[in-house]
């Protein structure tokens, strides 16, 4: 499983200070990645575990988080703004 997907599934997602900014929810066959905007909660990605090893899907996740200003340090598993 690719690094970002593993962290998403474990619940290691970027936070805005102490507030949750993203959430991952498992429903049947898929995981849904949500972003908490103001005032809405928007679905930004849907994926299943077979996509968790896909280089294309991993790059898509990187671009999504980068668009919100986050980058995952793959050594420390911490999100940097």
Contact map, one row per residue, 1 for C-alpha under 8 A:
111011000000000000000000000000000000000000000000000110000000000000000000000000000
111111000000000000000000000000000000000000000000000111100100000000000000000000000
111111100000000000000000000000000000000000000000000000000000000000000000010000000
011111110000000000000000000000000000000000000000000000000100110000000001000000000
111111111000000000000000000000000000000000000000000100000100000000000000000000000
111111111100000000000000000000000000000000000000000100000000000000000000000000000
001111111111100000000000000000000000000000000000000000000000000000000000000010000
000111111111100000000001000000000000000000000000000000000000000000000000000000000
000011111111000000000001000000000000000000000000000000000000000000000000000000000
000001111111000000000000000000000000000000000000000000000000000000000000000000000
000000111111100000000011000000000000000000000000000000000000000000000000000000000
000000111111110000000000000000000000000000000000000000000000000000000000000000000
000000110011111000001110000000000000000000000000000000000000000000000000000000100
000000000001111100011100000000000000000000000000000000000000000000000100000000100
000000000000111111111100000000000000000000000000000000000000000000000000000000000
000000000000011111111000000000000000000000000000000000000000000000000000000000000
000000000000001111100000000000000000000000000000000000000000000000000000000000000
000000000000001111110000000000000000000000000000000000000000000000000000000000000
000000000000001111111000000000000000000000000000000000000000000000000000000000000
000000000000011101111110000000000001000000000000000000000000000000000000000000000
000000000000111100111110000000000011100000000000000000000000000000000000000000000
000000000000111000011111000000001111000000000000000000000000000000000000000000000
000000000010100000011111100000001110000000000000000000000000000000000000000000000
000000011010000000000111110000111100000000000000000000000000000000000000000000000
000000000000000000000011111000111000000000000000000000000000000000000000000000000
000000000000000000000001111111110000000000000000000000000000000000000000000000000
000000000000000000000000111111110000000000000000000000000000000000000000000000000
000000000000000000000000011111000000000000000000000000000000000000000000000000000
000000000000000000000000011111100000000000000001000000000000000000000000000000000
000000000000000000000000011111110000000000000111100000000000000000000000000000000
000000000000000000000001111011111000000000000111000000000000000000000000000000000
000000000000000000000001111001111100000000111110000000000000000000000000000000000
000000000000000000000111100000111110000000111100000000000000000000000000000000000
000000000000000000000111000000011111000011111000000000000000000000000000000000000
000000000000000000001110000000001111100011110000000000000000000000000000000000000
000000000000000000011100000000000111111111000000000000000000000000000000000000000
000000000000000000001000000000000011111111000000000000000000000000000000000000000
000000000000000000000000000000000001111110000000000000000000000000000000000000000
000000000000000000000000000000000001111110000000000000000000000000000000000000000
000000000000000000000000000000000001111111000000000000000000000000000000000000000
000000000000000000000000000000000111111111100000000000000000000000000000000000000
000000000000000000000000000000000111100111110000000000000000000000000000000000000
000000000000000000000000000000011110000011111100000000000000000000000000000000000
000000000000000000000000000000011110000001111100000000000000000000000000000000000
000000000000000000000000000000011100000000111110000000000000000000000000000000000
000000000000000000000000000001111000000000111111000000000000000000000000000000000
000000000000000000000000000001110000000000001111101100000000000000000000000000000
000000000000000000000000000011100000000000000111111100000000000000000000000000000
000000000000000000000000000001000000000000000011111110000000000000000000000000000
000000000000000000000000000000000000000000000001111111000000000000000000000000000
000000000000000000000000000000000000000000000011111111001000000000000000000000000
110011000000000000000000000000000000000000000011111111001100000000000000000000000
110000000000000000000000000000000000000000000000111111101100000000000000000000000
010000000000000000000000000000000000000000000000011111111100000000000000000000000
010000000000000000000000000000000000000000000000000011111110000000000000000000000
000000000000000000000000000000000000000000000000000001111111000000000000000000000
000000000000000000000000000000000000000000000000001111111111100000000000000000000
010110000000000000000000000000000000000000000000000111111111110000000000000000000
000000000000000000000000000000000000000000000000000000111111111000000000000000000
000000000000000000000000000000000000000000000000000000011111111100000000000000000
000100000000000000000000000000000000000000000000000000001111111110000000000000000
000100000000000000000000000000000000000000000000000000000111111111000010000000000
000000000000000000000000000000000000000000000000000000000011111111100000000000000
000000000000000000000000000000000000000000000000000000000001111111110000000000000
000000000000000000000000000000000000000000000000000000000000111111111110000000000
000000000000000000000000000000000000000000000000000000000000011111111110000000000
000000000000000000000000000000000000000000000000000000000000001111111100000000000
000000000000000000000000000000000000000000000000000000000000000111111100000000000
000000000000000000000000000000000000000000000000000000000000000011111110000000001
000000000000010000000000000000000000000000000000000000000000000011111111000000111
000000000000000000000000000000000000000000000000000000000000010011001111100000111
000100000000000000000000000000000000000000000000000000000000000000000111110011110
000000000000000000000000000000000000000000000000000000000000000000000011111111110
001000000000000000000000000000000000000000000000000000000000000000000001111111000
000000000000000000000000000000000000000000000000000000000000000000000000111110000
000000000000000000000000000000000000000000000000000000000000000000000000111111000
000000100000000000000000000000000000000000000000000000000000000000000001111111100
000000000000000000000000000000000000000000000000000000000000000000000001110111110
000000000000110000000000000000000000000000000000000000000000000000000111100011111
000000000000000000000000000000000000000000000000000000000000000000000111100001111
000000000000000000000000000000000000000000000000000000000000000000001110000000111
